[in-house]
Amino acid sequence: MKPQVFSGIAQGFEPLFIKNIDTPVLYITPNEERARSLMLQLAVIAPSKRCHWLPAWDCLPYDRIGPSQDIINHRTTTLSTLIQGHVDVLVVSALGLLNRLPPSSSLSHREQYLKINQDISMTSLIDSLSHGGYLRVDIVREVGEFAVRGDILDVFPATADHPVRLDFFGDTLEKIRQFDAISQTTTATLDHVVLSPSHDLALTADQITRFRVNYRSLFGAKPTPLYEAISEGRRYAGMEHWLPLFFEHMSPLTEYTKQAQIFYDHQVDDAIRTRLELIHDYYQNRLAILPGDTSPPYNAIPPELGYLTLDDWSKIRETSHLVTPFSQEGTPDYRCRTGLSLPAGTPTHQAISTLKDILAREDRQIIVAAMSLGSRERLNALFRDAKIDLTVSDHWPKHKQALMVYPLEHGFSTPDLLLITESDLLGERIIRQVSRKKKTDKFLLESSQLSQGDLIVHRDHGIGRYEGLSPIEVNQALHDCLTLSYYGGDKLFLPVENIDTISRYGDADSLIQLDKLGSAAWQNRKARVKKRIREVADYLIKLAAERSLHEAPSLQAKSTDYDQFCAKFPYMETDDQLRAIEETLSDMASGTPMDRLVCGDVGFGKTEVALRAAFVTVASGKQVAIIAPTTLLCRQHFHNFSARFKDSGYRIEQLSRFVALRKADAIRKDLSDGNVDIIIATHALFSDRVQFADLGLVIVDEEQHFGVKQKEKLKSLQKDVHVLTLTATPIPRTLQLALTGVRQMSLIATPPIDRLAVRTFITPYDALTLREAILREYHRGGQIFYVSPRLEDLTSLYDSLCKLLPEIKIVVAHGQLSAGQLEDVMTAFYDRKYDLLLSTNIVESGIDIPNANTLIIHRADLFGLAQLYQLRGRVGRSKAQGYAYLTIPNNAPISETAIKRLEVMQSLDKLGAGFTLASHDMDIRGTGNLVGEEQSGHVREVGVELYQHLLQEAILQVRIEQEMGTPQEEDWSPQINLGTSVMIPEAYVADLTLRLNLYRRIASLDSRKEIDAFATELVDRFGSLPPEVTNLLEIIEIKGYCRKAHIEKVDAGPKGLVITLKDGTFPQPEKLMTYLQDPKVKAKVRPDQKIVFVRAWEDQTKRAYSTRIICANLAKLAKG
């Protein structure tokens, strides 16, 4: 077809236009957001077409960091699919189009098709994966990773949704199984799998040679870290910026799409020109050397090598079709115009009424487009209330009037069709996709590593140090034991099956004196702490019981009013969020006081839970109090609540140091008179001067900033008050109490938006890197947070930033400014009068500025993990990629604790990590405020994990005593010795950390069903069970029977079995004596009260089996 202009095509109509094109299509959008939206729309409009998207790099030109692994995988996969001719529509943005690509020949022969019973060398396959850009790891979790364990190779193919497990016998591929990346267990059996390259750069010998020649030709012979790494065959961070040096020539994308017709949006031409100017600017910046710059040299390749030129784009445009919404004479005009346009702020009921009128008078097809399935259901409920009957459709409908899911911000109108979007009716929406939800229980257990040198607490012997895993010979059989060192160099060898008797104390560097083996000091200390913990448990249970006995008003709202309020929410609720809302509203309607903790990552939608709970409360005639830890967060909530409750008739006020004294007094009076419905305040609300007329709900935000006494003051405001607590980083106290059932908890773990996780970098302080990071954000129209831990550093940082970046407007904020000054600064930054906010960590749990998407933390080693996590949560909250740079000093030493903390921070790159943060933080700090300030000393005495275990045990004990009237027995661990080899051999699981974590999981198994399931998983992941592992699992089952039978110790050998009862007692002594007197049992009781079973057990397998049967019989007797 001759290039032409297609006019009258409004945004959102493109998929209908593309659907009717019979040839392959390359469609160019002006930006990534439009490309992503077009892909979502094509999935609805043209589900039968094979549509693919080539995403642009998510880094700047000439950056020190390369594109993320997800982007590289996506691009490589799409290019491979193009080569195979399996694409009907390819969508790319102007940014994605400009990158020159490796020649198609470099990708066309790198795909591998594997099938069952195929003869293939496992070694050559491993080499092939490495060259294909796959990363070798211990456990496969993400796309582009592989792991090797004996004859089993796990790999997550670049084109797959799930990883696969390849089981070899010699050089024959025997089995191919799909498995779950979190649980690591098989989910399906396959007969074949395709392994596509994970990276467009294979680092073959030819490519390395070509790179070395081209690099020296451009930049001379002086080696750089990049040159040295590539020369040694190692991948280097950001090497993609030198991609052209690895190939004889580079290709434009159009070389891959020769059969396709090219269409480009009318805004693409401007986007390409702007981008090329930016690329040139970055290139020039790289050539200029900053004074005092000590970072490694950056030899930038000329732009024309890596990017298309304006001439290249002009040639592409000459053979392409222009798509424009504007009418042009002499061109095909689709007469697609702007659709329904309502004035901003139109109330929901009025918008629905307008729609009703349109439906009644229009003869055209009318489609109402919802953003998501959840939105469609919500709209349908509103329509039903308004007596509007639309056909709900899952596909592009043939019905005259229909409601469907079609993610588009604003509708359009054609002579035959009127499409009205959710945004047209209800105001701005945000398009989002729900990410796959991950099960994390097993993942967390396997991730909690025990490292050599860590301080541990043994339940019976106290604080020692873990020195490693050692095989010890016992009765001529090898037994894996943990080596623990104590005061004076004493050693304790702990059998792996009893690993449940130890817990981590905290940080290995803690200045804690080790206990002495055999000393009474530990038992005395433990008894003292247990007594105090028991008091705490009694208090907590009493508090929870008192609240459950109180009556509270049953709060419910009229469904029509509530649905209209919910309709203003501009997102689709995630499953977790809906569950949290339902649980909260159910608690509020139950008639007893709610005490619910909603834990969710920053930006995961906790505020919406609070908004809906607040609406139900005020609609029921009660008042709401919202407490925030800082004045900034208080202001943010005030604006959010005011905007959402606009035109509702409810009065919202705030109390903070920003409010003048006279006005604050008036607000307090109106509050006590019942003339204020919702009060949002800081610590001012704890004042005795604040009185309520009829308080129904207290919402506490970021509760880790409040002390126990302050929180209890809230609950004592009124005994029948409902309490909703929101937190992104639950401190262990709140987490532990929630998990032990003293409080109800809702976990929001699903990311709400298909946004990229904030990319986190730990870097020594480097002026050029920071300049790049700041300019990156500045050039894309964003703002920057620059945070320092110390007030005294702000002046010098301000001076150096002004010299480094004269074009950037900088403003300073800290807690010592007056209320008025702080208000002015934050408002000015919010209103984008400044580009960079330099502050102390006052922004930690305060300000929400979606336009600020780069964070730089000065001296990140001086912040706590929870602080770092909260700070990072301030960026990446919009559709743009967020970046966080954690800088550390160049020369000054930093502690191992700080390094560990920063590594954890970087590992929490995936969204949804907030819930796991508390345990990480406590493991590192070693101390914490669990149930009150006075408890931290007790934590130091026994360690964090044991403290939490003892607290959980004490709460359970109080409950059992209340219900049964009998005390609960203290936890203990039987000792089993069968004279058999017990271990997970290194040849079976090579990675030491993984082996230790498997031991921890094994020790927690407590039923035959769990043991069988775990054995199946081991076979699945690592192959057939070695005898030593079978023995270990046998011992774990015997331990379970021993606990039930009150057996403290079991010693089995060739001549029989000796059993020691705990405290010399048995739950059913008469039944035990009858059993032992049976001649068939062949047993006797020794004078030391030990029970001997005489047997001939030379065969170890028979010995283990028979011991299990005897212990199982005794467990049955003990049950009665």
C-alpha positions, 0 to 999 in steps of 0.5 A, a space after each residue: 500500500 502506498 504511504 498515506 494519511 489516515 485521519 479522524 482516528 482518536 486515541 482509543 480507536 486505533 485498535 479498531 483501525 488495526 483490527 481490520 488490517 490484513 497484513 502484519 503491522 508495525 505501529 509506532 506510539 509517541 511514548 511507552 505509556 501509549 504503547 502499553 495501553 494500546 497492547 491492553 486494548 488490542 487484547 480486548 479488540 483483536 484477541 485472535 491477532 498475535 500482538 507483541 510489544 517491544 519495550 524501550 530500555 528503562 535507563 537513560 542513554 549513556 547511563 552507568 546502569 543498563 536496562 533491567 533484566 525484565 526489559 532485556 528478557 522481554 525485548 530478546 523474546 519479542 525479537 526472537 518471535 519476530 524472526 520466527 514470523 509469529 507476529 501480526 502486530 508489533 507495537 513500539 514507542 518512539 524511544 524503543 524504535 531508536 535503539 539499533 539492534 543486533 543483526 537478526 542472524 545473531 538471534 536466529 540460531 540461539 533458540 533450543 527445542 528440548 523434548 523428553 528422551 532427547 540425547 543432549 549433554 547437560 554440560 553443553 546445555 549449561 554453557 548454552 544457557 550462560 551464553 544466552 544471558 541466563 544467570 546461574 543461581 542456587 534457587 531459580 525464582 525469576 525469569 532468566 535464571 538457572 540452577 544445577 543440582 546433580 542430574 537436575 537442571 532448573 531453568 526459567 525460560 525467557 518466554 515462559 510464565 513458569 520455570 521448568 525442571 529438566 531431569 537427566 540420566 547421563 546425557 539423556 533428558 528423561 523428564 521435563 516438569 513445570 514447577 512453581 517458583 515460590 514453592 519449588 514443587 512440580 505443577 505439571 509434566 511437559 513433553 517439550 520446552 523451548 529455551 530462548 535466549 535471555 539476552 541479545 548478547 551471547 558473549 561468544 569468543 568472536 563477540 569478545 574479540 570483536 569488542 576488544 578490537 573495536 573498543 581499542 580502535 575507538 578509545 585506545 589501549 588503556 584498560 577500563 573495568 568494562 574492558 577487563 570484564 568483557 575480556 575475561 568473558 564476564 558480564 558488566 553492569 551497563 555493557 548494553 550501552 556498548 552493544 554495537 562494539 560486539 557486532 559487525 553491524 547493527 540493524 534498525 527494527 525495520 530489518 526485523 519487520 520487512 513484511 509489515 506495514 508501518 503506521 505512526 502516531 501524529 506525535 511520533 515525529 516530535 517525540 523522536 526529534 526530542 529524544 535524539 536531542 536528549 541523546 546528543 546532550 547526554 553524549 556531550 555530558 559524558 565527554 565533559 569531565 567534571 572537576 574532582 571526578 574520581 569515578 571510573 572513566 566512561 568512554 561513550 560511543 558516538 550516538 550514531 553507532 547505537 541509535 538511529 539518526 534523523 536521516 534514518 527516521 526520515 527514510 522510515 517515514 517515507 514508507 510509513 502511514 501517518 495516523 492522526 485524529 485531525 481531519 485532512 482533505 483528500 485522506 480517508 477520514 474515520 470521523 472519530 471525535 471526542 466523546 462524552 465530556 462532563 464538567 470536572 467534579 460532576 457528582 456521580 448521580 448527575 453523571 449517571 443521570 446524563 448517561 440515562 438520557 443518552 441511552 434513551 435518545 441515541 440510536 447508535 451503538 453505545 458501549 460503556 468501558 470500565 477499566 477492569 473487571 472490578 470496575 465493571 462490577 462496581 459500575 453495574 451496581 450503580 447502573 442497577 440502582 439507577 434502573 439502567 440495563 446494559 448487557 455485560 460483555 466479556 468481548 467486543 459486543 454486538 449488542 446495541 447497549 453494553 458494558 465491558 472492560 476496555 482500558 481507555 482513559 477517555 471515550 470517542 464518538 463515530 457515526 456508528 458508535 459512542 464509547 463512554 469510559 469510566 473516566 468520562 463518567 466518574 473522573 480520572 482513572 488510572 489504568 492498572 494490571 494486577 500482578 501475579 500474587 505470590 505465596 511466600 510462606 515457604 520462600 520466607 522460611 528458606 530465605 531466613 539464613 543462618 550464617 557462620 559467626 551468627 549469635 544463637 540462643 539454645 533453649 537449654 544452654 543460652 547464648 552461643 555462636 554458630 561456627 558451622 555444619 560438621 559431620 560427627 561420627 556417632 556409633 560408626 555412623 555420620 551425623 550432621 551437627 551444628 557446631 556451637 561455641 560457648 564461653 571459655 571455648 566450650 563446644 556443643 554439637 547439636 544434631 540437625 534434627 534438633 535445630 528447632 531448639 536454637 534461634 538467632 539472637 540477632 547481629 553477629 557483632 552484638 557485644 554480648 557475652 556468651 553463656 557458659 555450658 553447664 552454668 545455672 546463669 542462663 536458666 535463671 535469666 530465662 526464668 526471670 524473662 519468662 515470668 515477665 513475659 507471662 505478665 505481659 501475656 496476661 495483660 494482652 489477653 485481658 485487654 483483648 478479652 475486655 474489648 471483646 466483651 464490650 459492645 460497640 455500635 454496628 456501623 453500616 451504610 446504605 448500599 447506594 451511598 456507599 457504592 457512589 462513594 466507592 465509585 470515586 476510587 480511581 483504581 481497580 481494587 486488588 483481591 487483597 484490598 477488597 478482602 481487607 475492606 470486607 474484613 474491616 467493614 465486617 468487624 465494624 458491623 459485628 457489634 464488638 469493638 474492632 482492633 484490626 491491623 492493615 499491613 500493606 506496602 507503601 502505595 498498596 491501597 491502605 488509605 482506601 481501606 481507611 476512607 471506606 471505613 471512615 465513610 461507613 462511620 460518618 454515614 452511621 452518624 459517628 465521628 472519625 479520628 485519624 492520627 498521623 505521626 507527622 504534620 506533613 502526613 496529617 496535611 496529606 491525609 487532610 487533602 486526600 480526605 477532603 477531596 474524596 468527601 467533597 460535596 458529601 456534606 461531611 465536615 473534615 478538619 485537621 489539628 496540627 502545629 500548622 493550625 493557628 491556636 484560635 482555630 484549633 480551639 474552635 475545632 476542638 469545641 466543634 468536635 466536642 459538640 458533634 459539628 466535626 465529622 472527621 478529625 485528622 491530627 498528629 499527637 495533638 489528639 492525645 491531649 486531654 483537651 480533645 473531647 468527642 461527641 460520639 466517636 465511632 472509629 480511630 484510624 492510626 497511620 504508621 503506628 510504629 511511630 507511636 509508643 504503647 502508652 499513646 496507642 492505649 490512650 486512643 483505645 481508652 478514649 471510648 471503650 466501644 471505639 473501633 480501631 483501624 491501624 495502618 502500617 507499611 512496616 509492622 514492627 515485630 510487636 504488632 506483627 507478632 501480636 497479629 499472628 498470635 491472634 490478639 489482633 486481627 490482621 489484613 495483609 495487602 500483598 498484591 501491588 495495585 498498579 502494574 508499575 515497575 519496582 523502584 530500582 535500588 543502587 548502593 553506590 559510593 558517593 560519586 558526584 557524576 553518578 548523582 548528577 546523572 541521577 538528578 538530571 535524569 529525573 529533571 529531564 523527564 520533568 520529575 522531582 528529586 528527594 535528597 535525604 541526609 541523616 544528619 541536620 549538620 550535613 545539610 549546609 555542605 550538601 546544599 553548597 556542593 549541589 548548587 555548584 554541581 547542578 546550577 540549573 536545578 532549583 533546590 529547597 531545604 526542609 528539616 524538623 527545626 523549621 517553624 511550622 509556617 516555614 515548613 508549610 511554605 517549603 513543602 507546599 512550594 515543592 508540592 506545587 513544583 516550584 522546586 526540582 529538588 528537596 534536600 531534607 532530613 528524614 522528615 519525608 520518611 512517613 509523610 509527603 506523597 508527591 507522585 511527580 518525585 521519582 528519584 531518591 538519593 540518600 546520603 550516608 545510607 549506612 546511618 539509617 535503619 532498615 525500616 527508615 530506608 524502606 519508608 524513604 524509598 516508598 516515597 518514590 515510584 508511586 506514579 507510572 514512571 520508573 522510580 530510582 533510589 540511590 543509597 550512597 555510602 562514604 568512599 573511604 570511611 569504614 562502615 559496619 558489617 551491620 550497615 552493609 547487611 542492612 543495605 544488602 537486604 534493602 537491595 534484595 527487597 526490590 520486588 514490590 510487596 516486601 514490606 510485610 517481611 521487613 520487620 523480621 529482617 530488621 529485628 534479625 539485624 538489630 538484635 533488639 526491639 520494642 516488642 510490647 513496650 519500652 520496658 521489654 527491650 532489656 528482656 529481649 537483649 537477655 534472650 534474643 529476639 526469636 526466642 523472645 517472640 517464641 516465648 511470648 507466643 507460647 505464653 499467650 497460648 498458655 494463658 488461653 489454654 488455662 482459661 479454656 481447659 483449666 490446665 497449664 500448657 507444657 513448655 516446648 521441648 525437643 526429644 533426642 533420638 539416636 538410632 545409630 544411623 547416618 543422618 544428614 543431607 549429603 553435600 552431593 545431594 544439596 550442594 549449597 550450604 545455606 540452602 541445606 541449613 534452611 532445609 534442616 530448619 524446615 525439616 525440624 518444623 514438620 509435625 505430622 506424617 502428612 507434612 513429612 510425606 509432602 516434604 519428601 515428595 518436594 525433595 525428590 521433585 527438586 533434588 532427585 531420589 532421597 539418599 538413605 541419610 535423608 530418609 533416616 532424617 525424616 524417619 527421626 523427625 516422625 519418631 520425634 513427633 511420637 516422642 512428644 506425644 508419649 512424653 519421651 525425652 530420649 531414644 537410644 537404639 542399637 543392634 541389641 534394642 532400644 532404651 527410652 527415657 521419659 521426660 521427668 520420669 512420668 507418663 500421661 497414662 501410667 497404668 496403661 503403660 505398665 499393662 503394655 510393658 508386662 505383655 510378654 510379646 512386647 519384650 520390655 523391662 523397666 530399669 532401676 533408673 526408670 528407663 524402659 528397655 526393649 530387647 531386640 536383635 536389630 543389626 539391620 539399620 532400616 529395620 531398627 528405624 522402622 521398629 523404633 517408629 512403631 514402638 514410639 507410635 504405640 506409646 503415643 497412642 497409649 499416652 493419648 488414652 
